[in-house]
Amino acid sequence: MKKTNFDRYLDEQLKDPAFAARFKRALRRVADALHARVRIVFEPAKTGSGMRVAESAASYRAKRARTKRT
């Protein structure tokens, strides 16, 4: 899969220690507000799984051409 400019930007940001510190601080604030804890887990990607979304597929119908009524 080809990397987009945003992917490259994120890679650079995640390598920056200052960004990582800000990111972790923000996650901790959210967790505190939700009375939860932060746990980050890196797991190997499943091969051939492709990208998925949590939503069901939208049904699209072809639009009808408008005709002039007389």
C-alpha angles and dihedrals in degrees: 000000000000116000117238125217088258091054090052091047091051091049090054093045093051091052091055110094092209092055092047090052092050091047093051091046091052091049091050091051091052091047091049091051090051093043088239138119130243119241122173117194126185112205129178114263116249111243117241094010095118124196118311137187127211093231126087118250115276117238112232123192128195112259116242120237111251116242125200114249119219 
